[in-house]
Amino acid sequence: MKRTIRIAILIVGLVGTFMAAAAPLVPAADGGPLILCPPRSTHCQSSLPT
């Protein structure tokens, strides 16, 4: 019984790994606006249009 549970957990982990690897990649937004906030600051600089 314990062996069956262990095998089932391992199979679920392997299948989940392959499903995550097979998922299509989302393109990154390179060159996009950056929101920069200094640590413990109440004012943030943003390059977003207002």
mmCIF file of the N, C-alpha and C atoms, coordinates in Angstrom:
data_MODEL
# 
_entry.id   MODEL 
# 
loop_
_atom_site.group_PDB 
_atom_site.id 
_atom_site.type_symbol 
_atom_site.label_atom_id 
_atom_site.label_alt_id 
_atom_site.label_comp_id 
_atom_site.label_asym_id 
_atom_site.label_entity_id 
_atom_site.label_seq_id 
_atom_site.pdbx_PDB_ins_code 
_atom_site.Cartn_x 
_atom_site.Cartn_y 
_atom_site.Cartn_z 
_atom_site.occupancy 
_atom_site.B_iso_or_equiv 
_atom_site.pdbx_formal_charge 
_atom_site.auth_seq_id 
_atom_site.auth_comp_id 
_atom_site.auth_asym_id 
_atom_site.auth_atom_id 
_atom_site.pdbx_PDB_model_num 
ATOM 1   N N  . MET A 1 1  ? 0.830  -1.195 0.000   1.00 0.00 ? 1  MET A N  1 
ATOM 2   C CA . MET A 1 1  ? 0.000  0.000  0.000   1.00 0.00 ? 1  MET A CA 1 
ATOM 3   C C  . MET A 1 1  ? 0.879  1.266  0.000   1.00 0.00 ? 1  MET A C  1 
ATOM 4   N N  . LYS A 1 2  ? 1.889  1.268  0.855   1.00 0.00 ? 2  LYS A N  1 
ATOM 5   C CA . LYS A 1 2  ? 2.778  2.434  0.914   1.00 0.00 ? 2  LYS A CA 1 
ATOM 6   C C  . LYS A 1 2  ? 3.518  2.622  -0.406  1.00 0.00 ? 2  LYS A C  1 
ATOM 7   N N  . ARG A 1 3  ? 3.922  1.509  -1.004  1.00 0.00 ? 3  ARG A N  1 
ATOM 8   C CA . ARG A 1 3  ? 4.652  1.578  -2.265  1.00 0.00 ? 3  ARG A CA 1 
ATOM 9   C C  . ARG A 1 3  ? 3.764  2.167  -3.366  1.00 0.00 ? 3  ARG A C  1 
ATOM 10  N N  . THR A 1 4  ? 2.493  1.794  -3.372  1.00 0.00 ? 4  THR A N  1 
ATOM 11  C CA . THR A 1 4  ? 1.553  2.315  -4.370  1.00 0.00 ? 4  THR A CA 1 
ATOM 12  C C  . THR A 1 4  ? 1.378  3.816  -4.221  1.00 0.00 ? 4  THR A C  1 
ATOM 13  N N  . ILE A 1 5  ? 1.277  4.291  -3.001  1.00 0.00 ? 5  ILE A N  1 
ATOM 14  C CA . ILE A 1 5  ? 1.123  5.728  -2.762  1.00 0.00 ? 5  ILE A CA 1 
ATOM 15  C C  . ILE A 1 5  ? 2.381  6.469  -3.196  1.00 0.00 ? 5  ILE A C  1 
ATOM 16  N N  . ARG A 1 6  ? 3.551  5.929  -2.893  1.00 0.00 ? 6  ARG A N  1 
ATOM 17  C CA . ARG A 1 6  ? 4.805  6.561  -3.294  1.00 0.00 ? 6  ARG A CA 1 
ATOM 18  C C  . ARG A 1 6  ? 4.935  6.633  -4.814  1.00 0.00 ? 6  ARG A C  1 
ATOM 19  N N  . ILE A 1 7  ? 4.588  5.535  -5.490  1.00 0.00 ? 7  ILE A N  1 
ATOM 20  C CA . ILE A 1 7  ? 4.665  5.524  -6.945  1.00 0.00 ? 7  ILE A CA 1 
ATOM 21  C C  . ILE A 1 7  ? 3.683  6.524  -7.541  1.00 0.00 ? 7  ILE A C  1 
ATOM 22  N N  . ALA A 1 8  ? 2.488  6.602  -6.999  1.00 0.00 ? 8  ALA A N  1 
ATOM 23  C CA . ALA A 1 8  ? 1.492  7.550  -7.499  1.00 0.00 ? 8  ALA A CA 1 
ATOM 24  C C  . ALA A 1 8  ? 1.975  8.988  -7.338  1.00 0.00 ? 8  ALA A C  1 
ATOM 25  N N  . ILE A 1 9  ? 2.581  9.307  -6.211  1.00 0.00 ? 9  ILE A N  1 
ATOM 26  C CA . ILE A 1 9  ? 3.092  10.667 -5.980  1.00 0.00 ? 9  ILE A CA 1 
ATOM 27  C C  . ILE A 1 9  ? 4.219  10.972 -6.963  1.00 0.00 ? 9  ILE A C  1 
ATOM 28  N N  . LEU A 1 10 ? 5.105  10.027 -7.190  1.00 0.00 ? 10 LEU A N  1 
ATOM 29  C CA . LEU A 1 10 ? 6.201  10.237 -8.138  1.00 0.00 ? 10 LEU A CA 1 
ATOM 30  C C  . LEU A 1 10 ? 5.683  10.427 -9.564  1.00 0.00 ? 10 LEU A C  1 
ATOM 31  N N  . ILE A 1 11 ? 4.684  9.637  -9.960  1.00 0.00 ? 11 ILE A N  1 
ATOM 32  C CA . ILE A 1 11 ? 4.125  9.771  -11.307 1.00 0.00 ? 11 ILE A CA 1 
ATOM 33  C C  . ILE A 1 11 ? 3.452  11.122 -11.471 1.00 0.00 ? 11 ILE A C  1 
ATOM 34  N N  . VAL A 1 12 ? 2.709  11.563 -10.468 1.00 0.00 ? 12 VAL A N  1 
ATOM 35  C CA . VAL A 1 12 ? 2.072  12.881 -10.537 1.00 0.00 ? 12 VAL A CA 1 
ATOM 36  C C  . VAL A 1 12 ? 3.131  13.975 -10.648 1.00 0.00 ? 12 VAL A C  1 
ATOM 37  N N  . GLY A 1 13 ? 4.219  13.841 -9.930  1.00 0.00 ? 13 GLY A N  1 
ATOM 38  C CA . GLY A 1 13 ? 5.301  14.825 -10.017 1.00 0.00 ? 13 GLY A CA 1 
ATOM 39  C C  . GLY A 1 13 ? 5.948  14.839 -11.386 1.00 0.00 ? 13 GLY A C  1 
ATOM 40  N N  . LEU A 1 14 ? 6.185  13.665 -11.968 1.00 0.00 ? 14 LEU A N  1 
ATOM 41  C CA . LEU A 1 14 ? 6.780  13.597 -13.300 1.00 0.00 ? 14 LEU A CA 1 
ATOM 42  C C  . LEU A 1 14 ? 5.844  14.163 -14.362 1.00 0.00 ? 14 LEU A C  1 
ATOM 43  N N  . VAL A 1 15 ? 4.579  13.796 -14.301 1.00 0.00 ? 15 VAL A N  1 
ATOM 44  C CA . VAL A 1 15 ? 3.610  14.301 -15.280 1.00 0.00 ? 15 VAL A CA 1 
ATOM 45  C C  . VAL A 1 15 ? 3.469  15.815 -15.149 1.00 0.00 ? 15 VAL A C  1 
ATOM 46  N N  . GLY A 1 16 ? 3.433  16.315 -13.934 1.00 0.00 ? 16 GLY A N  1 
ATOM 47  C CA . GLY A 1 16 ? 3.347  17.760 -13.725 1.00 0.00 ? 16 GLY A CA 1 
ATOM 48  C C  . GLY A 1 16 ? 4.562  18.489 -14.266 1.00 0.00 ? 16 GLY A C  1 
ATOM 49  N N  . THR A 1 17 ? 5.730  17.893 -14.114 1.00 0.00 ? 17 THR A N  1 
ATOM 50  C CA . THR A 1 17 ? 6.954  18.502 -14.640 1.00 0.00 ? 17 THR A CA 1 
ATOM 51  C C  . THR A 1 17 ? 6.917  18.591 -16.156 1.00 0.00 ? 17 THR A C  1 
ATOM 52  N N  . PHE A 1 18 ? 6.489  17.503 -16.811 1.00 0.00 ? 18 PHE A N  1 
ATOM 53  C CA . PHE A 1 18 ? 6.418  17.517 -18.273 1.00 0.00 ? 18 PHE A CA 1 
ATOM 54  C C  . PHE A 1 18 ? 5.339  18.467 -18.772 1.00 0.00 ? 18 PHE A C  1 
ATOM 55  N N  . MET A 1 19 ? 4.232  18.582 -18.057 1.00 0.00 ? 19 MET A N  1 
ATOM 56  C CA . MET A 1 19 ? 3.180  19.523 -18.469 1.00 0.00 ? 19 MET A CA 1 
ATOM 57  C C  . MET A 1 19 ? 3.664  20.964 -18.342 1.00 0.00 ? 19 MET A C  1 
ATOM 58  N N  . ALA A 1 20 ? 4.407  21.256 -17.288 1.00 0.00 ? 20 ALA A N  1 
ATOM 59  C CA . ALA A 1 20 ? 4.939  22.607 -17.119 1.00 0.00 ? 20 ALA A CA 1 
ATOM 60  C C  . ALA A 1 20 ? 5.985  22.926 -18.187 1.00 0.00 ? 20 ALA A C  1 
ATOM 61  N N  . ALA A 1 21 ? 6.783  21.935 -18.561 1.00 0.00 ? 21 ALA A N  1 
ATOM 62  C CA . ALA A 1 21 ? 7.801  22.152 -19.584 1.00 0.00 ? 21 ALA A CA 1 
ATOM 63  C C  . ALA A 1 21 ? 7.182  22.304 -20.972 1.00 0.00 ? 21 ALA A C  1 
ATOM 64  N N  . ALA A 1 22 ? 6.034  21.674 -21.188 1.00 0.00 ? 22 ALA A N  1 
ATOM 65  C CA . ALA A 1 22 ? 5.387  21.720 -22.499 1.00 0.00 ? 22 ALA A CA 1 
ATOM 66  C C  . ALA A 1 22 ? 4.526  22.969 -22.680 1.00 0.00 ? 22 ALA A C  1 
ATOM 67  N N  . ALA A 1 23 ? 4.298  23.735 -21.625 1.00 0.00 ? 23 ALA A N  1 
ATOM 68  C CA . ALA A 1 23 ? 3.470  24.935 -21.721 1.00 0.00 ? 23 ALA A CA 1 
ATOM 69  C C  . ALA A 1 23 ? 4.162  25.968 -22.595 1.00 0.00 ? 23 ALA A C  1 
ATOM 70  N N  . PRO A 1 24 ? 3.400  26.691 -23.423 1.00 0.00 ? 24 PRO A N  1 
ATOM 71  C CA . PRO A 1 24 ? 4.024  27.699 -24.280 1.00 0.00 ? 24 PRO A CA 1 
ATOM 72  C C  . PRO A 1 24 ? 4.595  28.853 -23.456 1.00 0.00 ? 24 PRO A C  1 
ATOM 73  N N  . LEU A 1 25 ? 5.720  29.374 -23.910 1.00 0.00 ? 25 LEU A N  1 
ATOM 74  C CA . LEU A 1 25 ? 6.373  30.465 -23.195 1.00 0.00 ? 25 LEU A CA 1 
ATOM 75  C C  . LEU A 1 25 ? 5.681  31.788 -23.515 1.00 0.00 ? 25 LEU A C  1 
ATOM 76  N N  . VAL A 1 26 ? 5.558  32.623 -22.519 1.00 0.00 ? 26 VAL A N  1 
ATOM 77  C CA . VAL A 1 26 ? 4.967  33.939 -22.699 1.00 0.00 ? 26 VAL A CA 1 
ATOM 78  C C  . VAL A 1 26 ? 6.109  34.909 -22.995 1.00 0.00 ? 26 VAL A C  1 
ATOM 79  N N  . PRO A 1 27 ? 6.017  35.688 -24.083 1.00 0.00 ? 27 PRO A N  1 
ATOM 80  C CA . PRO A 1 27 ? 7.105  36.617 -24.386 1.00 0.00 ? 27 PRO A CA 1 
ATOM 81  C C  . PRO A 1 27 ? 7.221  37.706 -23.315 1.00 0.00 ? 27 PRO A C  1 
ATOM 82  N N  . ALA A 1 28 ? 8.446  38.047 -22.994 1.00 0.00 ? 28 ALA A N  1 
ATOM 83  C CA . ALA A 1 28 ? 8.698  39.084 -22.000 1.00 0.00 ? 28 ALA A CA 1 
ATOM 84  C C  . ALA A 1 28 ? 8.566  40.454 -22.643 1.00 0.00 ? 28 ALA A C  1 
ATOM 85  N N  . ALA A 1 29 ? 8.117  41.409 -21.867 1.00 0.00 ? 29 ALA A N  1 
ATOM 86  C CA . ALA A 1 29 ? 7.972  42.775 -22.355 1.00 0.00 ? 29 ALA A CA 1 
ATOM 87  C C  . ALA A 1 29 ? 9.313  43.496 -22.216 1.00 0.00 ? 29 ALA A C  1 
ATOM 88  N N  . ASP A 1 30 ? 10.233 43.236 -23.125 1.00 0.00 ? 30 ASP A N  1 
ATOM 89  C CA . ASP A 1 30 ? 11.554 43.865 -23.072 1.00 0.00 ? 30 ASP A CA 1 
ATOM 90  C C  . ASP A 1 30 ? 11.428 45.328 -23.481 1.00 0.00 ? 30 ASP A C  1 
ATOM 91  N N  . GLY A 1 31 ? 12.144 46.173 -22.797 1.00 0.00 ? 31 GLY A N  1 
ATOM 92  C CA . GLY A 1 31 ? 12.140 47.593 -23.135 1.00 0.00 ? 31 GLY A CA 1 
ATOM 93  C C  . GLY A 1 31 ? 10.908 48.319 -22.643 1.00 0.00 ? 31 GLY A C  1 
ATOM 94  N N  . GLY A 1 32 ? 10.143 47.687 -21.792 1.00 0.00 ? 32 GLY A N  1 
ATOM 95  C CA . GLY A 1 32 ? 8.927  48.325 -21.283 1.00 0.00 ? 32 GLY A CA 1 
ATOM 96  C C  . GLY A 1 32 ? 9.242  49.323 -20.183 1.00 0.00 ? 32 GLY A C  1 
ATOM 97  N N  . PRO A 1 33 ? 8.222  50.030 -19.725 1.00 0.00 ? 33 PRO A N  1 
ATOM 98  C CA . PRO A 1 33 ? 8.443  51.018 -18.663 1.00 0.00 ? 33 PRO A CA 1 
ATOM 99  C C  . PRO A 1 33 ? 8.813  50.340 -17.346 1.00 0.00 ? 33 PRO A C  1 
ATOM 100 N N  . LEU A 1 34 ? 9.668  50.971 -16.613 1.00 0.00 ? 34 LEU A N  1 
ATOM 101 C CA . LEU A 1 34 ? 10.091 50.469 -15.316 1.00 0.00 ? 34 LEU A CA 1 
ATOM 102 C C  . LEU A 1 34 ? 9.574  51.394 -14.222 1.00 0.00 ? 34 LEU A C  1 
ATOM 103 N N  . ILE A 1 35 ? 9.037  50.815 -13.192 1.00 0.00 ? 35 ILE A N  1 
ATOM 104 C CA . ILE A 1 35 ? 8.602  51.591 -12.033 1.00 0.00 ? 35 ILE A CA 1 
ATOM 105 C C  . ILE A 1 35 ? 9.679  51.434 -10.972 1.00 0.00 ? 35 ILE A C  1 
ATOM 106 N N  . LEU A 1 36 ? 10.380 52.508 -10.663 1.00 0.00 ? 36 LEU A N  1 
ATOM 107 C CA . LEU A 1 36 ? 11.504 52.451 -9.740  1.00 0.00 ? 36 LEU A CA 1 
ATOM 108 C C  . LEU A 1 36 ? 11.142 53.145 -8.438  1.00 0.00 ? 36 LEU A C  1 
ATOM 109 N N  . CYS A 1 37 ? 11.233 52.434 -7.356  1.00 0.00 ? 37 CYS A N  1 
ATOM 110 C CA . CYS A 1 37 ? 10.953 52.995 -6.038  1.00 0.00 ? 37 CYS A CA 1 
ATOM 111 C C  . CYS A 1 37 ? 12.155 52.748 -5.139  1.00 0.00 ? 37 CYS A C  1 
ATOM 112 N N  . PRO A 1 38 ? 12.744 53.805 -4.592  1.00 0.00 ? 38 PRO A N  1 
ATOM 113 C CA . PRO A 1 38 ? 13.815 53.597 -3.621  1.00 0.00 ? 38 PRO A CA 1 
ATOM 114 C C  . PRO A 1 38 ? 13.264 52.920 -2.363  1.00 0.00 ? 38 PRO A C  1 
ATOM 115 N N  . PRO A 1 39 ? 14.087 52.202 -1.647  1.00 0.00 ? 39 PRO A N  1 
ATOM 116 C CA . PRO A 1 39 ? 13.616 51.559 -0.422  1.00 0.00 ? 39 PRO A CA 1 
ATOM 117 C C  . PRO A 1 39 ? 13.093 52.579 0.582   1.00 0.00 ? 39 PRO A C  1 
ATOM 118 N N  . ARG A 1 40 ? 11.979 52.255 1.196   1.00 0.00 ? 40 ARG A N  1 
ATOM 119 C CA . ARG A 1 40 ? 11.330 53.080 2.236   1.00 0.00 ? 40 ARG A CA 1 
ATOM 120 C C  . ARG A 1 40 ? 11.095 54.511 1.765   1.00 0.00 ? 40 ARG A C  1 
ATOM 121 N N  . SER A 1 41 ? 10.613 54.654 0.566   1.00 0.00 ? 41 SER A N  1 
ATOM 122 C CA . SER A 1 41 ? 10.333 55.978 0.023   1.00 0.00 ? 41 SER A CA 1 
ATOM 123 C C  . SER A 1 41 ? 8.854  56.076 -0.315  1.00 0.00 ? 41 SER A C  1 
ATOM 124 N N  . THR A 1 42 ? 8.290  57.288 -0.159  1.00 0.00 ? 42 THR A N  1 
ATOM 125 C CA . THR A 1 42 ? 6.888  57.478 -0.475  1.00 0.00 ? 42 THR A CA 1 
ATOM 126 C C  . THR A 1 42 ? 6.709  57.978 -1.902  1.00 0.00 ? 42 THR A C  1 
ATOM 127 N N  . HIS A 1 43 ? 7.801  58.383 -2.564  1.00 0.00 ? 43 HIS A N  1 
ATOM 128 C CA . HIS A 1 43 ? 7.712  58.877 -3.939  1.00 0.00 ? 43 HIS A CA 1 
ATOM 129 C C  . HIS A 1 43 ? 8.378  57.884 -4.878  1.00 0.00 ? 43 HIS A C  1 
ATOM 130 N N  . CYS A 1 44 ? 7.656  57.548 -5.935  1.00 0.00 ? 44 CYS A N  1 
ATOM 131 C CA . CYS A 1 44 ? 8.187  56.610 -6.924  1.00 0.00 ? 44 CYS A CA 1 
ATOM 132 C C  . CYS A 1 44 ? 8.315  57.309 -8.261  1.00 0.00 ? 44 CYS A C  1 
ATOM 133 N N  . GLN A 1 45 ? 9.384  56.982 -8.970  1.00 0.00 ? 45 GLN A N  1 
ATOM 134 C CA . GLN A 1 45 ? 9.557  57.503 -10.327 1.00 0.00 ? 45 GLN A CA 1 
ATOM 135 C C  . GLN A 1 45 ? 9.032  56.464 -11.293 1.00 0.00 ? 45 GLN A C  1 
ATOM 136 N N  . SER A 1 46 ? 8.279  56.908 -12.261 1.00 0.00 ? 46 SER A N  1 
ATOM 137 C CA . SER A 1 46 ? 7.721  55.997 -13.241 1.00 0.00 ? 46 SER A CA 1 
ATOM 138 C C  . SER A 1 46 ? 7.900  56.571 -14.619 1.00 0.00 ? 46 SER A C  1 
ATOM 139 N N  . SER A 1 47 ? 8.180  55.712 -15.590 1.00 0.00 ? 47 SER A N  1 
ATOM 140 C CA . SER A 1 47 ? 8.287  56.168 -16.971 1.00 0.00 ? 47 SER A CA 1 
ATOM 141 C C  . SER A 1 47 ? 6.973  55.931 -17.721 1.00 0.00 ? 47 SER A C  1 
ATOM 142 N N  . LEU A 1 48 ? 5.913  55.640 -16.991 1.00 0.00 ? 48 LEU A N  1 
ATOM 143 C CA . LEU A 1 48 ? 4.609  55.435 -17.618 1.00 0.00 ? 48 LEU A CA 1 
ATOM 144 C C  . LEU A 1 48 ? 4.016  56.774 -18.036 1.00 0.00 ? 48 LEU A C  1 
ATOM 145 N N  . PRO A 1 49 ? 3.340  56.837 -19.181 1.00 0.00 ? 49 PRO A N  1 
ATOM 146 C CA . PRO A 1 49 ? 2.692  58.094 -19.562 1.00 0.00 ? 49 PRO A CA 1 
ATOM 147 C C  . PRO A 1 49 ? 1.511  58.388 -18.647 1.00 0.00 ? 49 PRO A C  1 
ATOM 148 N N  . THR A 1 50 ? 1.329  59.646 -18.317 1.00 0.00 ? 50 THR A N  1 
ATOM 149 C CA . THR A 1 50 ? 0.233  60.008 -17.419 1.00 0.00 ? 50 THR A CA 1 
ATOM 150 C C  . THR A 1 50 ? -0.899 60.670 -18.143 1.00 0.00 ? 50 THR A C  1 
# 
